[in-house]
């Protein structure tokens, strides 16, 4: 990781512990499969994907800020793209894809705990240094079905409000609940 002293890169833990409070609303996939919270004034929709590996999902977005930038939350239930059956192998497949098909800077990756459930995360950001580029933190967690996972993604524009906005997004993803896991 490279960063200057004056512009130290925030990590997942920094964002997770950044003090911010916001009113949230709980949203749920129509079949009750999963739920999570989003900021109360956000818009959301159930997505119908045309990719056979993406089984279901919800996308939520903020209203545009003063410069027209939006923050996004996405939760997708996916059948492993790499035909993996366990969480660690699925994550390693993501890392492999990241290394070959992504032109962003990897801030950090690793294992974490998301609501007392094992998860892996990828934290990336655009590396051109442009004001409005995207910073993303994605989590992969197991579902109740072997070889099926949930991909939870928070994306925020690298603006002056990045720390606050990303903290809100991480707070929201930490409310994720798979309702069919028993």
N, C-alpha and C positions, 0 to 999 in steps of 0.2 A: 504494500500500500504506500503510495506516495502522496504527501500533502504538505503544504507549507505550514509553518507554525501559526500564522495568522488566520488561516482558513482550514483548520483541522476538520477532517471528515467525520461526520457523525456516524456512529455505528447503530445497529439494531438496538442494542441495550441503551444507548443514549436516547434514541427516539422513544423507546418503551418507557423510559423514566423521565421524559421531558414533561414538566408540569403544565397540563392543559386540561380544561374541562369544557365539555360541549354537550348539548342536549342531543340525545340519540333516539332513533326509532328502530324497533326490531322488524326485520323483513324475513320472509320465509318463502322457500321455493314452493310452488303450488301443490305439489304432492306431499309436502311436509318433510322432504328428505333432509334438508338442512336449513339453518337460519343463521343470521348474523345481524349486527346493528350497523346503521349508517347515521351520519349527521342528519338531524331532523329536517333540514331544508333541501336535502339532496333528492335528485330524481333517480329512479331505478327501473330496470326492466328485465324480464325473463328473456334470455337469449335462446334462439333456436339455431343451433349450429349445423352446418352442412358437412362437418367432418365426423366420420364414424367413430373416432376415438373420444370425442367430446360428447359426453352423455347428457349433460345439463349444465346450466349456469345462470348467474345473475350478474349484470353489470350495473354499477352505480356511479354517478358523477356529480361533482359539485357544480354550482352555477359558475360561470366564468368570472374570474377576478377582474380587477380594473384594467389589466392588460390583455384580457381575453383567455387566460390560461385556466384549465380545469384540472382537478385532481380526480383520480379514478380508483375504484375498488372493483375487483372481479373475483368471483368464486366459481370455479368450474369443477364438475365431477368428470374425471377422465379415465378412460381405459388406457393402460400403459402404452405409450407410443413406442417403447422399446421392448414390448412383451416381457416386462419385468413383473415379478410377483411380490417382491418385498420392498419396503420403503427405502432402505439404503441403496439397493440396486437402481431403483427409479431415480433417486437423487443423483447417483453417479452418472446415469444416462443424461440427465439435465446438464451436468457439468461438462460432459463430453460435447454435447450440442453447443453449449455456451462457448467452449474453446474453439470450435470450428466455424460457427455461424453468427457470431455476435461481435459487433464493433464497439461495445461499451467497456468501460473500466469496471473490473470486478472489485468491489469494496471489501466484501467479506462473504464467506459461505460457511456453513456448518450445521451442526445438530443443535436443536433447541427444544424447548418445551412449550407447547401451545395448549393452554388449558389442561394441564396434566396429561397431555398426549404427546408422544414423540413426534417431532417434526424436523424437517431440514429446511434451510432457507438459503436463498441467493439474494445478495444485495449488489445491485449494479447501478451505474450512473453513466450518462453520456459523458464522454471525455474530451469534448472540444472546448469546454469552459464557457459556453454560451449561456447567457442569463436564463433562458427559458427552457433549457433541455430537461429531460426526464431523469428522475431517480426512482428506482423500483426495488421493492423488497417483495419476494415471492416465497411462499411456504408450500411445502408438499406434505400432506398427512395421509395416513391410510384411511380407507373407508371400511365398511363392514365386509366388503367383498374382496377376495384375494385378486390382486392385479388391477384393482380400481382405486384411484387416489383422488384426493381433493387438492386443487391448485388454488391457493389464495394469493392474490396479488394486490399490492398497494403501489400506485404510481403518482408522484407529485412533481410538479414543475420546479426546477431549481431557481426559485425566486427568493426575495427577501423573507418570505413567510415559510420557507421550506421546512425548517425545524418544527414549527408549530403544526403545519399541515401534515407532515409525515407522522408526527406523534399522534394526531387525531386518527389517521388511517390505521396505524398499528393498534391503537386502542380498539378500533372497530373490528379489526380482524381477530383480535383476542376474544371477541364475543362469539366467534364461529362455533356452531354446534351441529354435529351430524346426528340427526334424530333417529336414525335407523340402526345405530350401532349397538343397541341393547342396553 
